[in-house]
Amino acid sequence: MNVVLKNTAAAALAAAAALAASAAGSPPESWPPFDELFNLVRTNLARPADLDLNAAAARGFLRELHPLVRLESPATDPGTSAAGQSPVTRLHRFDPAIAYLRLERLGAESAAELDASLQRLDGEAPIQGIVLDLRYANGRDFAAAASIADLFCDRPVALLAWGDRQVRSTGRTNAWRQSLVVLVNRRTTGAAEALAAVLRQTDAALLIGSPTAGQAAVYRERALPTGQKIWIAAEALRLGEGRSIPLASLDPDIIVQVDPKLESALYEESYAAPAALSGRTTVLSSTNRPARARLNEAELDRQRQIVADDPGAEAESDAPPPPAIIRDPVLARAIDLLKALEIVRSPRKNP
């Protein structure tokens, strides 16, 4: 065993011992030397023939240092994205002046695509609130994170810094100044975490959800003989005020606790029309405001026939269908907050 693997294995065994001692409630006051510990265990442990001490040590070592050190194959590289995939993977309007946009990976085109999506929605009808969903979002392009934050900043300030690079906002005269809520969770990683931190630091947004992954750092990539890559957090990111983004998790302003498995399922199906609306296209709403079905030619002919047979009858499409249902509690909390902010900010009518 070479010295590197030997030290790594020993460190892992020490880490495992620390976890066990911590669980038992009696952590040791000091740790033995790594080399001595590993050699004693390797020499004296009665172990099954299929027990690989090197593999066990590597697993324990990486588990103890996660997320500051990550072992990944090229297929799980968080910096790669599918060719031609749009940065904005979902775009909807709620209730009816709240825009919902979902980003799953931050890259060079993300800011332009996000801005274009908001322009499109605002062109249809004015937007009063924005929900930016960064749950399960990743990426390592910190310049892209700063570019997105710039869309919501109307004054020239420092946004984000790493190494000897600092990105400042441009002080846009057309910045999006509507109320903004950002959704985060334990799978919000890397550049997405940095974006959430910057938007909060510039007072552009509130964060709702659960603590993030704690991977907002500059990672160094190193190749291993197995073909895998190891990513090592070599430097923390700095916000415009100079404060480092924690290498632990980023805590939201409003915590909404959801079971991780349930949250993943709800993320895929955040909202749905009632069963009675099966087959119809509806306007999504978080309130009881009715949504109208989209009529095709055959449906229009059927409605005309109903009225022709009974002139006093109303076409079925005139009866408002039930509203769409938001299943996702994190998204529902964000929309309720934006609605409440709009009510508070609206001028009161005289009695």
C-alpha positions as CSV (number, residue, x, y, z in Angstrom):
1,M,0.0,0.0,0.0
2,N,1.5,3.4,-1.0
3,V,1.7,6.2,1.5
4,V,-1.2,8.2,0.1
5,L,-3.6,5.3,0.3
6,K,-2.3,4.3,3.7
7,N,-2.8,7.8,5.1
8,T,-6.3,8.0,3.4
9,A,-7.3,4.7,4.9
10,A,-6.1,5.6,8.3
11,A,-7.9,8.9,8.2
12,A,-11.1,7.1,7.2
13,L,-10.8,4.7,10.1
14,A,-10.3,7.6,12.4
15,A,-13.3,9.3,11.0
16,A,-15.4,6.2,11.4
17,A,-14.2,5.9,15.0
18,A,-15.2,9.5,15.5
19,L,-18.7,8.9,14.2
20,A,-19.1,5.8,16.4
21,A,-17.8,7.6,19.5
22,S,-20.1,10.6,18.8
23,A,-23.0,8.3,18.4
24,A,-22.2,6.7,21.8
25,G,-22.0,10.1,23.3
26,S,-18.3,9.9,24.4
27,P,-16.0,11.3,21.8
28,P,-12.3,10.8,22.6
29,E,-10.2,13.7,23.9
30,S,-7.5,13.0,21.3
31,W,-7.0,10.9,18.3
32,P,-4.2,8.4,17.8
33,P,-1.7,8.8,14.8
34,F,-3.3,7.7,11.6
35,D,-0.5,5.4,10.5
36,E,-0.3,3.6,13.9
37,L,-4.1,3.2,14.0
38,F,-4.3,1.8,10.5
39,N,-1.4,-0.7,10.9
40,L,-2.8,-2.0,14.2
41,V,-6.2,-2.6,12.7
42,R,-4.9,-4.2,9.5
43,T,-2.6,-6.4,11.4
44,N,-4.9,-7.6,14.2
45,L,-8.5,-7.4,12.8
46,A,-10.1,-10.8,12.2
47,R,-12.0,-10.0,9.1
48,P,-13.9,-11.9,6.4
49,A,-12.0,-12.7,3.2
50,D,-14.2,-10.4,1.2
51,L,-13.7,-7.3,3.4
52,D,-11.6,-4.8,1.5
53,L,-10.0,-2.5,4.1
54,N,-9.0,0.0,1.4
55,A,-12.5,0.3,0.0
56,A,-14.0,0.6,3.5
57,A,-11.5,3.2,4.5
58,A,-12.1,5.3,1.3
59,R,-15.9,5.1,1.8
60,G,-15.6,6.3,5.4
61,F,-13.1,9.0,4.5
62,L,-15.3,10.4,1.8
63,R,-18.5,10.1,3.8
64,E,-16.9,12.1,6.7
65,L,-15.7,14.9,4.4
66,H,-18.8,15.1,2.2
67,P,-19.8,17.6,0.7
68,L,-16.4,19.2,0.9
69,V,-14.9,16.2,-1.0
70,R,-17.0,14.3,-3.6
71,L,-16.2,11.3,-5.7
72,E,-18.1,11.3,-9.0
73,S,-18.1,9.6,-12.3
74,P,-18.4,11.7,-15.5
75,A,-22.1,10.7,-15.8
76,T,-22.8,12.5,-12.5
77,D,-20.7,15.5,-13.2
78,P,-22.8,18.5,-12.0
79,G,-21.3,20.7,-14.6
80,T,-22.5,18.8,-17.6
81,S,-25.9,19.4,-19.3
82,A,-27.9,17.8,-22.0
83,A,-27.3,19.4,-25.4
84,G,-30.1,21.7,-26.4
85,Q,-31.7,21.6,-23.0
86,S,-33.4,24.9,-22.1
87,P,-32.2,26.3,-18.8
88,V,-35.8,27.1,-17.8
89,T,-37.5,23.7,-17.6
90,R,-40.9,24.9,-16.4
91,L,-42.7,28.2,-16.9
92,H,-46.2,28.9,-15.6
93,R,-48.5,31.6,-14.4
94,F,-50.4,31.4,-11.1
95,D,-53.3,33.4,-9.8
96,P,-53.0,35.2,-12.3
97,A,-50.1,37.6,-11.9
98,I,-47.5,35.3,-10.3
99,A,-44.8,33.9,-12.6
100,Y,-43.3,30.5,-11.7
101,L,-40.0,29.5,-13.3
102,R,-37.9,26.4,-12.7
103,L,-34.1,26.2,-13.2
104,E,-32.4,22.9,-13.0
105,R,-28.9,23.8,-14.1
106,L,-27.1,27.1,-14.2
107,G,-25.1,27.8,-17.3
108,A,-24.0,30.6,-19.7
109,E,-27.5,30.9,-21.3
110,S,-29.5,30.8,-18.1
111,A,-29.8,34.6,-17.5
112,A,-30.8,35.4,-21.0
113,E,-33.4,32.5,-21.1
114,L,-34.8,33.5,-17.7
115,D,-35.1,37.1,-18.7
116,A,-36.8,36.2,-22.0
117,S,-39.3,33.9,-20.2
118,L,-40.2,36.7,-17.8
119,Q,-40.6,39.2,-20.6
120,R,-42.9,36.8,-22.4
121,L,-45.1,36.3,-19.4
122,D,-45.1,40.0,-18.5
123,G,-46.0,40.8,-22.1
124,E,-49.2,38.7,-21.8
125,A,-50.3,40.3,-18.6
126,P,-48.3,42.3,-15.9
127,I,-46.4,40.2,-13.4
128,Q,-46.7,41.1,-9.7
129,G,-44.7,38.3,-8.1
130,I,-42.1,35.8,-9.1
131,V,-41.3,32.3,-7.8
132,L,-37.9,31.0,-8.9
133,D,-37.6,27.3,-8.1
134,L,-34.0,26.3,-7.5
135,R,-34.7,23.0,-5.8
136,Y,-32.6,20.2,-7.3
137,A,-30.7,22.8,-9.3
138,N,-27.0,22.6,-9.7
139,G,-24.0,23.8,-11.8
140,R,-20.5,25.2,-11.3
141,D,-20.9,28.4,-13.4
142,F,-20.7,31.1,-10.7
143,A,-20.6,33.9,-13.4
144,A,-23.9,32.6,-14.6
145,A,-25.3,32.8,-11.0
146,A,-24.1,36.5,-10.8
147,S,-25.7,37.2,-14.2
148,I,-29.0,35.9,-13.1
149,A,-28.8,37.9,-9.8
150,D,-28.1,41.0,-12.0
151,L,-31.5,40.7,-13.5
152,F,-33.1,41.6,-10.1
153,C,-30.6,44.3,-9.0
154,D,-31.2,47.9,-10.0
155,R,-28.1,49.4,-8.4
156,P,-24.4,48.8,-9.0
157,V,-23.0,46.6,-6.2
158,A,-20.6,43.8,-5.8
159,L,-22.5,40.5,-6.2
160,L,-20.1,37.6,-5.9
161,A,-16.3,36.9,-5.8
162,W,-14.0,33.9,-6.0
163,G,-10.3,33.8,-6.3
164,D,-9.2,37.1,-7.8
165,R,-12.4,37.6,-9.7
166,Q,-15.3,39.8,-8.6
167,V,-18.6,40.2,-10.5
168,R,-20.6,43.4,-10.0
169,S,-24.2,44.2,-11.0
170,T,-24.7,46.6,-13.9
171,G,-27.4,48.7,-12.2
172,R,-30.1,47.8,-14.7
173,T,-32.8,50.4,-15.2
174,N,-35.1,47.6,-16.3
175,A,-34.4,45.2,-13.4
176,W,-37.2,42.9,-12.3
177,R,-38.3,44.5,-9.0
178,Q,-41.4,42.5,-8.4
179,S,-41.6,40.5,-5.1
180,L,-39.3,37.4,-5.6
181,V,-39.4,34.1,-3.7
182,V,-36.7,31.5,-4.2
183,L,-37.3,27.9,-3.4
184,V,-34.4,25.8,-2.2
185,N,-33.8,22.4,-0.6
186,R,-31.1,19.9,0.3
187,R,-30.4,19.2,-3.4
188,T,-29.8,22.9,-4.3
189,T,-26.1,22.8,-4.9
190,G,-23.1,24.8,-6.2
191,A,-23.9,27.8,-8.4
192,A,-27.6,27.5,-7.5
193,E,-26.7,27.9,-3.8
194,A,-24.6,30.9,-4.7
195,L,-27.5,32.5,-6.6
196,A,-29.9,32.0,-3.7
197,A,-27.3,33.6,-1.3
198,V,-26.7,36.6,-3.6
199,L,-30.4,37.3,-4.2
200,R,-31.0,37.3,-0.4
201,Q,-27.9,39.4,0.3
202,T,-29.0,42.1,-2.2
203,D,-32.5,42.1,-0.6
204,A,-34.0,40.9,-3.9
205,A,-35.6,37.7,-2.5
206,L,-36.8,35.6,0.4
207,L,-35.7,31.9,0.5
208,I,-38.3,29.3,1.3
209,G,-37.8,25.5,1.7
210,S,-35.2,23.5,3.5
211,P,-31.4,24.0,4.1
212,T,-29.2,23.6,0.9
213,A,-26.5,21.1,0.2
214,G,-23.5,23.2,1.4
215,Q,-21.6,23.0,-1.9
216,A,-21.2,26.7,-2.7
217,A,-17.5,26.6,-3.2
218,V,-14.8,26.5,-5.8
219,Y,-14.0,22.8,-6.4
220,R,-10.7,21.5,-7.7
221,E,-11.0,18.5,-10.0
222,R,-8.5,15.7,-9.8
223,A,-8.5,12.5,-11.8
224,L,-8.2,9.1,-10.2
225,P,-6.7,5.9,-11.8
226,T,-10.2,4.3,-11.8
227,G,-11.4,6.9,-14.3
228,Q,-13.4,8.7,-11.6
229,K,-13.0,12.3,-10.6
230,I,-12.6,13.7,-7.1
231,W,-13.8,17.2,-6.4
232,I,-12.2,19.0,-3.5
233,A,-13.6,22.3,-2.1
234,A,-10.6,24.5,-2.3
235,E,-12.0,27.9,-1.8
236,A,-15.2,29.4,-0.4
237,L,-17.3,31.9,-2.4
238,R,-17.6,35.5,-1.1
239,L,-20.7,37.7,-1.3
240,G,-20.4,41.3,-2.3
241,E,-20.0,42.5,1.2
242,G,-17.0,40.2,1.6
243,R,-18.7,37.6,3.8
244,S,-18.0,34.0,2.7
245,I,-21.0,31.8,1.8
246,P,-21.0,29.0,4.5
247,L,-19.4,25.7,3.5
248,A,-22.2,24.2,5.5
249,S,-25.8,24.5,4.3
250,L,-27.6,27.8,3.5
251,D,-30.6,28.2,5.7
252,P,-33.8,29.5,4.1
253,D,-35.7,32.5,5.7
254,I,-38.9,30.4,5.9
255,I,-38.4,26.6,6.6
256,V,-41.0,24.2,5.2
257,Q,-40.3,20.7,6.3
258,V,-41.2,18.0,3.8
259,D,-40.2,14.4,3.8
260,P,-37.4,14.1,1.1
261,K,-39.1,11.3,-0.8
262,L,-42.4,13.0,-0.8
263,E,-40.8,16.3,-1.9
264,S,-39.2,14.6,-4.8
265,A,-42.5,13.2,-6.0
266,L,-44.3,16.5,-5.4
267,Y,-41.6,18.3,-7.4
268,E,-42.4,16.3,-10.4
269,E,-46.2,16.9,-10.0
270,S,-46.4,20.2,-8.2
271,Y,-49.9,21.0,-9.3
272,A,-52.7,19.2,-11.1
273,A,-56.2,19.9,-12.4
274,P,-59.0,17.9,-10.6
275,A,-60.0,14.6,-12.2
276,A,-63.1,16.3,-13.6
277,L,-60.9,18.3,-15.9
278,S,-59.1,15.4,-17.4
279,G,-58.3,16.0,-21.0
280,R,-58.7,19.8,-20.8
281,T,-56.1,22.5,-20.8
282,T,-56.5,24.8,-17.8
283,V,-55.2,28.0,-16.4
284,L,-53.4,27.1,-13.2
285,S,-54.6,28.9,-10.1
286,S,-54.0,28.7,-6.4
287,T,-57.3,30.3,-5.6
288,N,-60.9,29.6,-6.4
289,R,-60.8,31.9,-9.5
290,P,-62.4,29.7,-12.2
291,A,-60.3,28.4,-15.2
292,R,-61.9,28.0,-18.6
293,A,-61.4,25.0,-20.8
294,R,-59.8,25.4,-24.2
295,L,-62.3,24.5,-26.9
296,N,-61.4,22.7,-30.1
297,E,-63.6,22.7,-33.2
298,A,-65.5,19.5,-32.3
299,E,-66.3,20.8,-28.8
300,L,-67.4,24.1,-30.1
301,D,-69.9,22.4,-32.5
302,R,-71.2,20.3,-29.6
303,Q,-71.8,23.4,-27.5
304,R,-73.6,25.1,-30.4
305,Q,-75.9,22.1,-30.7
306,I,-76.7,22.3,-27.0
307,V,-77.9,25.9,-27.4
308,A,-79.7,25.2,-30.6
309,D,-81.7,22.4,-29.0
310,D,-82.5,24.4,-25.9
311,P,-82.1,28.2,-26.4
312,G,-82.3,28.7,-22.7
313,A,-79.5,26.4,-21.9
314,E,-75.9,27.6,-21.2
315,A,-73.0,26.1,-23.0
316,E,-71.1,23.7,-20.8
317,S,-67.9,25.7,-21.1
318,D,-69.6,28.7,-19.5
319,A,-69.8,26.8,-16.2
320,P,-66.6,27.5,-14.4
321,P,-64.6,24.3,-13.7
322,P,-62.9,23.8,-10.4
323,P,-59.5,25.4,-9.9
324,A,-56.2,23.6,-10.3
325,I,-54.8,22.1,-7.1
326,I,-51.3,22.9,-5.9
327,R,-49.9,19.7,-4.2
328,D,-46.5,21.0,-3.4
329,P,-46.5,22.6,0.1
330,V,-43.3,24.6,-0.5
331,L,-44.7,26.1,-3.8
332,A,-48.1,26.8,-2.1
333,R,-46.3,28.6,0.8
334,A,-44.5,30.8,-1.7
335,I,-47.6,31.7,-3.6
336,D,-49.5,32.5,-0.5
337,L,-46.7,34.8,0.7
338,L,-46.6,36.6,-2.6
339,K,-50.4,37.1,-2.5
340,A,-50.2,38.4,1.0
341,L,-47.4,40.9,0.1
342,E,-49.5,42.1,-2.8
343,I,-52.5,42.7,-0.5
344,V,-50.4,44.6,2.0
345,R,-48.9,46.8,-0.7
346,S,-52.2,47.5,-2.5
347,P,-53.8,50.8,-1.6
348,R,-56.8,50.4,0.6
349,K,-60.2,51.3,-0.7
350,N,-62.3,53.9,1.2
351,P,-65.3,52.3,2.9
